Amino acid sequence: MFHKNIKLIIAGLIIATGIWQFTEGEIGNGIFLLLLSLIFVFLYFKNEFILLAFLKLRKQDFAGAQKWLTYIKNPQTALVTKQQGYFEYLHGLMLSQTNIMQAEKHFKKAIALGLSMDTDLAIAKLNLAGVAMTRRRKLEATNLLNEAKRLDKQGLLKDQIKMMKDQMKKI
């Protein structure tokens, strides 16, 4: 919605107004404005369109997620580095359903930019291992699977990793 720097400026103005309200004796207004500024600080670190795209992906609505991601016009300037990683990660997830070779490019870029959650990084590496396996690069696929297994601390991807290792034995 707003550029990342504009969000910080808005938050600063709201904080300044809140402090002014404290000096005027309007404590309730000041507290409300300080809490309101937290929304803009939160949205600086978590882009609202990426959050909405994640919600659409949870419902398996790929068209809706793509719609929300198209609202981000220039991700290099509009997003923080981690958000750019998740922008590429979401594109990779959506393309992995149709065009695995294009998805590989997005997953590699997402890993290079950085993902904050280990599970997301494990999913990206698991998808890259699948691409490497389809291209008959067994050593690369094995390394990526081992990294994905190491990153999957909750065991959410245990079944997929086991299945891919079984398929790799057939190659």
N, C-alpha and C positions, 0 to 999 in steps of 0.2 A: 504494500500500500504506500508507505513512505520510504524514502531512501534511508539507509542505516544511520547516516549522520543527522538527518532531520529528526529521527526518533530520539536521539540524544539531546538535541536542542529543545525539543518539546518537553522532554523529561526535565531538563534543567530549568526551563521557564516555569513549569508546574511546581517544581521544588522551591524556586524563588518565591512564587506566589504563596505557597504554603508557609514559608518562613515569614513572609510579610503578614500573613493572617495570624501567625503566632504572636508577632509583635503588636498587632492591633487588639489582641485579647480574644480573638476568635479561634479557640483551641480546636473545636470540633471541625471547623473548615480546614484548618491547617493539617490535622491528622488525615482527613479525607483526601486532601490534595497530595500529601506525601504517599498515601496508598495508591492513589491514581497514577502517580509518576512511576510506580513500580511496574505497571502494565507496560509502559513504553520501554523501560529498561529490560524487561523480560523479552519483549518483541525485538529488541536489538540483538539478543543472542539467539532467539528462536524465531525464524521468519514465519509469519502467519500463513503464507501460502504453502510453505513446505509442511507445516502442521496440518493444514486442511488436506493436502495431497496424501499425507500418511493416513488420515482418517478415511479417505476414499479407498486407499489400497487395502485397509483392513476389511473393507466390505467387498473386496475384489472388483471394484469399479475403476477399471483402468482408464476409461474415457474421462471419467470425472477427475481422476488424479492428473491426467494429462492437461485437462482444462485449467486446473489450478496452477500447474507449473508453467503454463504459457503466459500467465500474468506476470511472471518474473522476466522482464525484458532483457536486462544486461546483468547476468549473475556475477560477473567479475567485479563490478563496482557496487552492485546493490546488496551483495551478501558478504558476510564474514567468511573466512576461509573454511571453517567447519561446515557452515551452511552450504558453501559451494560443493563440498564433498557430499553432503546429503542430497543436493540437487542432482549431481551426477549419479549417485547411488539410486535414487528414485527412477531416473531415466533408464539406468541399467536394469532395474527390476522389471520395468514395463516392457523394455525391448527384449528381455530374456524370454518372453512368451512367444515372440514372433521372429526376431532377428538376433540370433545368439552372437554373431560376429560383431555387430554394432554394440551389443550389450557389453562385450569384452572391453571395448574402448572406454565405455563409461565407468565400468567397474575399476579398471586400472587407474583412471583419473580420480575416482572417488577415494581409492586407497592412497594415492599420492597426496591428495589434499587433506586427508585425515577424516576418520569417523570417530565419534566420541564413545560409542558403545562397542564393547568387544563382540557382542552378538551380531551387530550389523557388519562389522569387519569380517567375522567368520562367514556370514552369508555371502558377502562379496567374494571372499576367497574360495568358498565352495562353488559358486557359479563359475569363477575363473578356472577352477579345477575341472569342471564339466566341459568347458570350452577346450581346455588343453587335452582332455581325454578324447573329444571328438576329432581333434586334429592329430591324434596319435602321438602326443608328447607325454609319454608315460612318466618320465622322471619329474617333469614340471608339475604334472597333475598330482603325483605322490607328495611332493613338497607342499603344494597348496592344501591338499587334504590334511596333512599333518599339522599345518599352521591353523587350519580351521578347527581341527579337533582340540588343539591347545587353547584356542580363543573361546571355544564353546564351554564355558565353565558351568552353566546350568544344565547342560546335556540336552538342549532343545533340538540340536541338529544331529544327535547320535544316530538315529535311524537313517537319515540321508547320507551321512558319512559312511556308515556300514554298507549301505546299498551301492554307493559309488566305488568303494573298495572291492566289493564283490564283482562289479562290472569290469573293474580294471584288471582283475585276475583273468578275465576272459580275453583280454586284448593280447 
